[in-house]
């Protein structure tokens, strides 16, 4: 992954078709990694941040279409607190 400067989370978190609306709906690290076709909630945001920190790549977050304001606020706080300060984060509404 060294050749990539940015990691887009859309497929890793299964943003397309996501039914996540509330922060409590999100995937948690204790839920494990996603398996294609069996886990509609994708990877946790914590795994996304950990991956970006590990490979030293900026993070491109795709926010689920149904996410409410609290979800978005909590996601921003999580990323602010956990993403390495020398990395950038980009936010995209769903897949638009």
RAZITA-V137004 format. One line per field, one symbol per residue. ss: DSSP state (~ for helix, > for strand, _ for the rest). A space follows every 50 residues. Layout:
ss=???
//
This chain:
ss=_____>>>______________~~~___~~~_____________~~~~~~ ~~~~~__>>>>>>_____~~~~~~~~~~~~~~______>>>>>___
//
